[in-house]
Amino acid sequence: MSSAAWPSPWRMRGLELRIDVDREDARLEDELDVLQRRLARPGDVLHGIACEPLALPGFRLHWREADGELYVYVEDVLRRRLAGCTVFNRLIELDARADRHLRSPHSRYRAAYRRRGLASAVYRRSLDAGMCLLTGVRQSGGAHALWRRLAADYPLHCVHLRDRVLRDLDGDLDAALRDDLYTRLMLLGRGWTVERLAAEAGLVPARG
């Protein structure tokens, strides 16, 4: 599948896989408040972790890696408030070769900080560092819109993941394939091509 074909609107409509509802905002606020206190509490595993300015002024990233998963926390520096976080999860469905290169991002941001480009900046940082991203079983509407925007700058592919085999799909998807829980979206990080992913991660190329 040519990545250049994806941005056209009619093809992107075909990539609306399984859109789930967003989580309850009140619960999310409580969860982020807890993380914020942990980041500031001496002796906590989150206290003093690596940090750097975010590409967007007024924000900075804190991050740590644990068991191969990357946890990124976005702080509003002026308000000293945790705006949200993104976790780049491993996928147990992947085999060992693919697990080295692909992660599934899941973001949680306070309502006041959504649609401000924070999650996009975090995703871009990881993609620019060479990480390839794969969707989970479901996406929120906001997450799906974010992937559509990122597809303008990073190759987007539709793939099928089953029995630890990751297969690139080609052409338009019918309704049954879009609803299949094994059908996912994949964004290629900088420096990656389908050919390289096939050689190093075992991706099965689309049928010619």
C-alpha positions as CSV (number, residue, x, y, z in Angstrom):
1,M,0.0,0.0,0.0
2,S,1.4,3.4,-0.9
3,S,1.4,5.8,2.1
4,A,0.8,8.7,-0.3
5,A,-2.7,7.3,-1.0
6,W,-3.9,7.5,2.5
7,P,-4.6,11.3,3.2
8,S,-7.4,11.5,0.6
9,P,-10.7,11.9,2.6
10,W,-12.6,9.0,1.0
11,R,-9.8,6.6,1.9
12,M,-9.5,8.0,5.5
13,R,-13.2,7.4,6.0
14,G,-12.5,3.7,5.3
15,L,-10.0,3.7,8.2
16,E,-12.5,4.5,10.9
17,L,-12.2,1.2,12.6
18,R,-13.7,0.7,16.1
19,I,-14.4,4.0,17.8
20,D,-15.0,3.7,21.6
21,V,-16.3,6.3,24.0
22,D,-14.0,8.6,26.0
23,R,-13.5,7.8,29.7
24,E,-15.3,9.8,32.4
25,D,-13.6,13.1,32.9
26,A,-14.0,13.2,36.7
27,R,-12.2,9.9,37.1
28,L,-9.5,11.0,34.8
29,E,-8.9,14.2,36.8
30,D,-8.5,12.2,40.0
31,E,-6.0,9.8,38.3
32,L,-3.9,12.7,37.0
33,D,-4.0,14.4,40.4
34,V,-2.5,11.3,42.0
35,L,0.2,11.1,39.4
36,Q,1.0,14.8,39.9
37,R,1.5,14.3,43.6
38,R,3.7,11.3,43.0
39,L,5.9,13.3,40.6
40,A,6.5,15.9,43.4
41,R,6.9,13.4,46.3
42,P,10.5,12.7,47.3
43,G,11.2,9.0,47.4
44,D,8.5,8.1,44.9
45,V,9.6,6.2,41.8
46,L,8.2,9.0,39.7
47,H,10.1,11.8,41.6
48,G,13.2,13.1,39.8
49,I,12.7,11.1,36.6
50,A,14.2,12.4,33.3
51,C,12.6,15.5,31.9
52,E,13.0,18.0,29.0
53,P,11.0,20.9,27.5
54,L,8.2,20.0,25.1
55,A,8.2,21.4,21.6
56,L,5.2,23.5,22.8
57,P,6.2,26.5,25.0
58,G,5.2,26.3,28.6
59,F,5.2,22.5,28.9
60,R,7.8,19.9,29.7
61,L,8.0,16.2,29.5
62,H,8.8,13.8,32.3
63,W,9.4,10.2,31.3
64,R,10.5,6.8,32.5
65,E,10.8,3.3,31.0
66,A,9.7,0.2,32.9
67,D,9.5,-3.4,31.5
68,G,9.9,-2.1,28.0
69,E,7.0,0.4,28.2
70,L,7.5,4.2,28.0
71,Y,5.5,6.5,30.4
72,V,5.4,10.1,29.4
73,Y,3.9,12.8,31.7
74,V,3.2,16.3,30.3
75,E,3.4,19.1,32.8
76,D,2.0,22.7,32.5
77,V,5.1,24.5,33.9
78,L,3.4,27.8,34.6
79,R,0.5,26.3,36.5
80,R,2.6,23.5,38.0
81,R,-0.1,21.1,36.9
82,L,0.0,17.7,35.2
83,A,-1.8,18.2,31.9
84,G,-1.9,14.5,31.0
85,C,0.1,11.5,30.2
86,T,0.8,9.0,27.3
87,V,1.9,5.4,27.8
88,F,3.5,3.5,25.0
89,N,2.5,0.0,25.8
90,R,3.9,-3.3,24.6
91,L,1.5,-5.6,22.8
92,I,1.5,-9.2,23.9
93,E,0.1,-10.1,20.5
94,L,3.4,-9.3,18.8
95,D,6.3,-11.7,18.5
96,A,9.7,-10.9,19.9
97,R,11.1,-9.3,16.7
98,A,8.2,-6.9,16.3
99,D,8.1,-6.2,20.0
100,R,11.4,-4.5,19.7
101,H,10.1,-1.8,17.4
102,L,6.4,-1.3,17.9
103,R,4.4,0.2,20.8
104,S,0.7,1.0,21.3
105,P,0.2,4.6,22.7
106,H,-2.7,5.4,25.0
107,S,-3.2,9.0,26.2
108,R,-5.1,10.6,29.0
109,Y,-5.3,14.4,29.1
110,R,-7.5,16.7,31.2
111,A,-10.4,18.3,29.3
112,A,-8.8,21.8,29.6
113,Y,-5.7,20.6,27.7
114,R,-7.2,18.7,24.9
115,R,-7.0,19.9,21.3
116,R,-3.9,21.9,22.1
117,G,-1.4,19.6,20.3
118,L,0.1,18.0,23.5
119,A,-0.6,14.4,22.6
120,S,0.4,15.1,19.0
121,A,3.8,16.6,20.2
122,V,4.4,13.5,22.3
123,Y,3.6,11.1,19.5
124,R,5.8,13.1,17.1
125,R,8.7,12.9,19.5
126,S,8.5,9.2,19.6
127,L,8.0,8.8,15.9
128,D,10.9,11.1,15.1
129,A,13.0,8.9,17.5
130,G,12.2,5.9,15.3
131,M,9.4,4.3,17.2
132,C,6.6,2.7,15.2
133,L,3.1,2.9,16.6
134,L,0.2,0.5,16.4
135,T,-3.3,1.1,17.6
136,G,-5.0,-1.1,20.2
137,V,-8.3,-2.9,19.8
138,R,-10.3,0.3,20.0
139,Q,-9.7,4.1,19.8
140,S,-11.5,7.1,21.2
141,G,-12.8,9.6,18.6
142,G,-10.0,12.0,19.7
143,A,-7.3,9.4,19.2
144,H,-8.6,8.5,15.8
145,A,-8.6,12.1,14.7
146,L,-5.0,12.4,16.0
147,W,-3.8,9.5,13.9
148,R,-5.5,11.0,10.9
149,R,-3.5,14.2,11.4
150,L,-0.2,12.4,11.9
151,A,-0.8,10.5,8.7
152,A,0.0,13.7,6.8
153,D,3.7,13.4,8.0
154,Y,4.2,9.7,8.7
155,P,3.4,6.7,6.6
156,L,0.1,5.2,7.8
157,H,-0.8,1.5,7.1
158,C,-3.6,-0.8,7.9
159,V,-2.4,-4.1,9.2
160,H,-3.8,-7.4,10.5
161,L,-2.4,-8.8,13.7
162,R,-3.3,-12.4,14.6
163,D,-1.4,-15.4,16.0
164,R,1.7,-13.1,16.4
165,V,1.8,-12.5,12.6
166,L,1.7,-8.9,11.6
167,R,0.5,-8.5,8.0
168,D,0.3,-5.3,5.9
169,L,-3.1,-4.9,4.2
170,D,-3.6,-3.3,0.7
171,G,-6.5,-1.6,-1.0
172,D,-9.8,-0.5,0.5
173,L,-11.2,-2.3,3.5
174,D,-14.7,-3.7,3.5
175,A,-16.9,-3.4,6.5
176,A,-16.1,-6.9,7.9
177,L,-12.4,-6.3,7.8
178,R,-12.7,-2.8,9.4
179,D,-14.7,-4.3,12.3
180,D,-12.3,-7.2,12.7
181,L,-10.6,-6.9,16.1
182,Y,-7.4,-8.1,14.5
183,T,-7.3,-5.1,12.1
184,R,-5.1,-2.2,13.4
185,L,-3.5,1.1,12.1
186,M,0.2,1.5,12.1
187,L,2.4,4.6,11.8
188,L,6.0,4.2,10.7
189,G,8.6,6.2,12.6
190,R,11.4,8.1,11.0
191,G,13.8,5.9,9.0
192,W,11.3,3.0,8.7
193,T,9.9,1.6,5.5
194,V,7.6,-1.4,5.0
195,E,10.7,-3.2,3.5
196,R,12.8,-2.6,6.6
197,L,9.9,-3.5,8.9
198,A,9.5,-6.8,7.0
199,A,13.2,-7.6,7.3
200,E,13.7,-6.6,11.0
201,A,10.2,-7.1,12.6
202,G,8.7,-9.8,10.5
203,L,6.0,-7.7,8.9
204,V,4.3,-9.7,6.1
205,P,4.1,-7.4,3.0
206,A,0.8,-6.8,1.3
207,R,0.0,-9.1,-1.6
208,G,1.0,-7.6,-4.9
